[in-house]
């Protein structure tokens, strides 16, 4: 049986934390920034965790289950 291949787009977008949760960056900070307030742009900075309902799907793409 061949090796499982990790989904290339998923490995660029998601990281696994030490406790096994999935970390992602927030969308909406690439363009059209002039119409967003400074506060809105600041809130989009940094990373957050993936929703519990989506975790299994992403871990399957990363070949972690």
N, C-alpha and C positions, 0 to 999 in steps of 0.2 A: 504494500500500500504506500502511495507517495506521501511525502511530508505535507503537513498542513501549511498553507501560506497565509501570512498575516496580510490583512487588507492595508495597502500602502497609504490610502488617504486617511484611514483611521489612526495609523501609527504616527502621522504628522499632527493630528488634531488632539489626541487624548494622551494623558499620562496616568499612571496608576500611583496612588499615594501609598505610604507605608502600611496603612491599615487596610488596603485593598479597595478603596473607593476610586472612582474614576473622576479625574480632574479635566476641565475644559476651559477654553478662553471664551469670553463673551462676544457675541456678534454685534455689529452696528457701529464699529469704530474705525472703519476703513475709508469711507467717503461720505459726502453730504454733511460734513461736520459744522459748517457755518450756521446751519439752522438749529443746531443743538446747543443747549445752554452749557456753560462750564460745568455745572453740577451734573448734568446728564452724562457728559463725556467722562467726568471723573468716576461716576458710578459704573461705567462700562470698562474701566481699567482693571486689570488684574484677572485672576482666574476664579472659577467657582466649581462646585461639584455638579456632576450629571445627575439628573432626576433618578430616583430609585427604580422607576418603571423602565428606564432605558438602559440601566447598567448591564443587564445580562446580554442584551443585543450587542452592545459595544465590546464587552469582554469576548463574545463569540468572534467578532471581527478581528480582535487582537490575539485570538487563539489562546485565551487564558482560562477557559472552562473545560 
